[in-house]
Amino acid sequence: MRQNPFSELPTEELVKKEKGMKIAIIVLGVCVGLMLISGGYLYSQKGFTFSTLMPILFLPLWYLNYYNWKKLKEELAKRG
């Protein structure tokens, strides 16, 4: 089993990372949402293009950031 990489960091740095990751998740989520909307519109106008795949390609990136943010929040909750 892999050790949590956040367990070695000081609490102050974890709080700073948590704020930054939260902002990144929100911004990336908004971008993926906009890509979904624009991809749907372009699909209805021009058919299947690369723009249709863009949100699907960015979803794993968003999910990894979200997963790491959850792990970081768990570590902060453990520390109190």
Secondary structure, 3 states (H helix, E strand, C coil): CCCCHHHHCCHHHHHHHHHHHHHHHHHHHHHHHHHHHHHHHHHHHHCCCHHHHHHHHHHHHHHHHHHHHHHHHHHHHHHC
